[in-house]
Amino acid sequence: MPDGGLGYLKERLTAFFPNLEAAIAGIRDLREVQVIPSYYLLAERWVADGAALLGDAIHCVNPARGQGMNLAIADAWELAEVLAGALAAGRTDARALAAYAARRRRHVEYIQKEGDRTRRFLLATHPLMARLRDRVFRNMPRAPRAIRRLTAVLAGVEPPPSPAEDLLLLAAFTFPWVDRLVPAGGRTTVSPPGTGTPG
């Protein structure tokens, strides 16, 4: 569309939310609804005496990676592990449940930042960034080790990469010959409840 789709978006939003027509009419640019820097929305407290939060109640993620449900499921898995041990010990106080947040926080923070990074990448308008993005998308199928590693992290079955490994994955997607430097073996950390610690 001549306006890049803004008119169509406003038309559809108004059809779904007629009571917000005035607010929707005030949207001047697609960037106003595309930029969602949500990686920093993270609750300080995840547990209290006899209670625990999970999913979006404690961490919002940018929808660019579609990881909200994955994180909530992994939270529930980890909470079940911690809660089983706490109940076996006859305790459900915040201190007994604290391991839940300790085990999940690093993974959640990585996925939040990765989601926001993906959003910035997808919406990049600077010519150099747009060229890099296009190159990465063209080359991803030629970097199977990097794809396997990133997919396992997003699925929550492997721990997040270190900053150095994160750069290695980006390099592999940019220059596929680097993919052979990405370790081929898995680092699965998920096991059936009661036998180990989820990623």
C-alpha positions in Angstrom: 0.0 0.0 0.0 1.2 3.6 -0.6 1.6 4.3 3.1 3.4 1.0 3.8 0.4 -0.7 5.3 -0.4 1.9 8.1 -3.9 2.6 6.7 -4.8 -1.1 6.5 -3.4 -1.7 10.0 -5.5 1.2 11.5 -8.6 0.0 9.6 -8.2 -3.5 11.0 -7.5 -2.4 14.5 -10.5 -0.1 14.5 -12.7 -3.0 13.3 -11.5 -5.1 16.2 -11.4 -2.4 18.8 -14.0 0.3 17.9 -13.9 1.8 21.4 -10.2 2.7 20.7 -10.9 4.5 17.4 -9.5 7.8 18.6 -6.3 6.3 19.9 -5.8 4.2 16.8 -6.4 7.3 14.6 -3.5 9.0 16.4 -1.0 6.4 15.2 1.2 8.3 12.7 3.9 5.7 11.8 4.3 1.9 11.8 7.4 2.3 14.0 5.0 3.4 16.8 3.6 -0.1 16.9 6.6 -2.1 15.8 9.2 -1.1 18.3 8.6 -3.1 21.5 11.7 -3.1 23.7 10.3 -5.4 26.3 13.5 -7.3 27.3 13.9 -5.3 30.5 10.5 -6.2 31.9 11.6 -8.6 34.6 10.1 -8.8 38.1 12.5 -8.6 41.0 10.7 -11.1 43.2 9.5 -14.4 41.7 8.5 -16.1 44.9 7.0 -15.4 48.3 6.0 -17.5 51.2 3.6 -20.1 49.8 3.5 -18.5 46.3 5.4 -18.4 43.0 4.9 -16.6 39.7 5.7 -17.8 36.3 5.4 -16.8 32.6 4.5 -13.2 31.7 3.7 -12.4 35.3 7.4 -12.2 35.9 9.0 -11.7 32.5 7.7 -10.2 29.3 9.5 -11.1 26.1 9.5 -9.4 22.8 7.2 -11.3 20.4 9.8 -11.3 17.6 11.0 -14.7 18.6 7.7 -16.1 19.8 9.2 -17.4 23.1 6.6 -16.3 25.7 4.9 -19.7 25.9 8.2 -21.6 25.8 9.5 -19.7 28.8 6.3 -20.2 30.7 6.4 -24.0 30.1 10.1 -24.1 31.2 9.2 -22.0 34.3 6.4 -24.5 35.2 8.8 -27.4 34.7 11.5 -25.8 36.9 9.0 -24.7 39.5 7.6 -28.3 39.7 11.1 -29.6 40.4 11.8 -27.0 43.1 8.3 -27.4 44.6 8.6 -31.2 44.8 11.7 -30.8 46.9 10.2 -28.1 49.0 7.1 -30.1 49.7 9.1 -33.2 50.5 10.9 -31.1 53.1 7.7 -29.7 54.5 8.4 -26.1 53.4 6.9 -23.7 51.0 8.4 -20.5 52.2 10.2 -18.0 49.9 13.6 -19.3 50.9 12.7 -22.9 50.0 11.3 -21.7 46.6 14.2 -19.3 45.8 16.1 -22.0 43.8 13.4 -21.7 41.1 14.3 -18.1 40.3 18.0 -18.8 40.6 17.8 -21.6 38.1 15.7 -19.7 35.5 16.9 -16.2 35.6 19.9 -16.4 33.3 18.0 -18.3 30.6 15.0 -15.8 30.8 17.3 -12.8 30.6 19.1 -14.3 27.5 15.8 -15.0 25.7 14.5 -11.5 26.5 17.6 -9.8 25.1 17.7 -12.2 22.1 14.1 -11.3 21.3 14.8 -7.6 21.4 17.9 -8.0 19.4 15.9 -10.0 16.8 13.3 -7.2 16.7 16.0 -4.6 16.0 17.5 -6.8 13.4 14.2 -7.5 11.6 13.2 -3.8 11.5 16.7 -2.4 10.6 16.6 0.4 8.1 20.2 1.4 8.0 21.6 0.0 4.7 24.6 -1.8 6.3 22.4 -3.5 8.9 19.8 -4.4 6.3 22.5 -6.0 4.2 23.8 -7.9 7.2 20.3 -9.1 8.0 19.7 -10.3 4.5 23.0 -12.1 4.4 22.2 -13.9 7.7 18.8 -15.0 6.5 20.3 -16.3 3.2 23.1 -18.1 4.9 21.3 -19.6 7.9 20.4 -22.9 6.1 24.2 -23.3 5.4 25.0 -23.2 9.2 23.3 -26.4 10.6 25.4 -26.5 13.8 24.6 -22.9 14.7 20.9 -23.5 13.9 20.9 -26.6 16.1 22.5 -24.8 19.0 20.3 -21.7 18.8 17.1 -23.8 18.4 18.1 -25.9 21.5 18.6 -22.7 23.5 15.3 -21.3 22.4 13.5 -24.6 23.2 15.0 -24.4 26.7 16.9 -27.7 26.5 20.3 -26.2 26.5 21.8 -23.3 28.5 22.3 -19.9 26.9 25.5 -19.3 25.0 28.3 -17.3 26.6 28.9 -13.9 25.0 31.8 -15.4 23.0 29.7 -18.3 21.8 26.9 -15.8 20.9 29.4 -14.0 18.6 30.4 -17.3 17.1 26.8 -18.2 16.3 26.3 -14.8 14.6 29.6 -15.3 12.7 28.4 -18.7 11.5 25.2 -17.3 10.2 27.0 -14.5 8.5 29.9 -16.6 7.1 28.8 -20.3 6.9 32.4 -21.6 6.8 32.6 -20.6 10.5 29.8 -23.1 11.3 32.4 -25.9 11.6 33.8 -24.2 14.7 30.5 -24.5 16.5 30.5 -27.6 18.7 28.5 -30.4 17.1 27.5 -32.2 20.4 24.4 -31.4 22.4 24.4 -29.9 25.9 20.9 -31.1 26.9 20.0 -30.2 30.4 16.4 -31.2 30.5 15.5 -34.5 32.1 12.3 -36.0 33.4 10.9 -34.2 36.5 12.5 -35.5 39.7 15.7 -36.6 37.9 17.5 -33.4 37.0 17.3 -29.7 36.3 15.6 -28.2 33.3 17.4 -25.7 31.2 
